[in-house]
Amino acid sequence: MQYSRRDFLKHSAGSALAANIGLAGTANAKVQIGDALIDVVSDGSLTLPGNFIFGPMPQDELAPLLAKYNQPIDQLTPPCNVTLLRSEGRTVLFDVGSGPDFAPNSGILLDSLDALGVAPEDVTDIVFTHAHPDHLWGLLDDFDDPLFPEASYMIGKKEWDYWMDPNTVDTIGDARVPFAVGAQRRLETIEDNISFFTDGQEILTGVAARQSFGHTPGHMAFEVNSGSESVMIVGDSIGNHHIAFERPDWPSGPDQDQDVAAQTRIGLLDQLAHSKMQVIGYHLSGNGLGRVEKTGSGYRFLKED
Ligand SMILES: [Zn+2]
């Protein structure tokens, strides 16, 4: 019997890890928008030092807000929620998770897809919100070959230009150099099979790109629309379900341009609250699906399962 690369992957890192952390088969969220079936599937979770997110915030005001959400100040374990859209014979992923090399409790996307009967070769299109490791690095397998062999790729033009610029590694700052090196190495492998879009463009039937800069220089969100039904895939432009909603104006550590990211966050929350449309956030709690409600002083995430 021939032992394929796929078998090797299936029986090594992915499955063992998913079994270890008990995440395989985690319940996923489903949304139907017209003919499009949307599932939110898990790539696991990250474990981050609190300071990475909360460092730049006013600490005295921060403490009572975190207490309200039972969120410790020293550590976060955000989920990673990948959006799968199936419509008109296409199978589309929005981001591809961390892959095997980034973080211990992430990289389980293949198992989550398998639970829905979706094989890597079924994926026809991969759309990136941005090129951070937990969204991009799942592109390649352990052998550095594309993990989704039949897929074509799409990314915002500005995001591509930023990470592929040879100067980025020198200008991004020491802490983010591994992001720059890692992004460029991976994007180079799909250079011949990727197309670009800009704000407002309809990238697939009923899917419009929405500029949401700040978290990264070219971060994009996506609005999926059919008739009166719609959902917005916001990636990391609304990065958590507590402070990003309570105080969207505060600087947040992971955002590369914290001022621009805050303006983007406020604009999106305002639109989402006003329109009452559903939202899927890559790191929002549970499976990242919910709605946004305006409160007296800020916003609140209404989780939907
Ligand atoms: Zn992220």
Residues whose N, C-alpha, C, O or C-beta is under 5 A from the ligand:
A	BS01	ZN	D134 D236
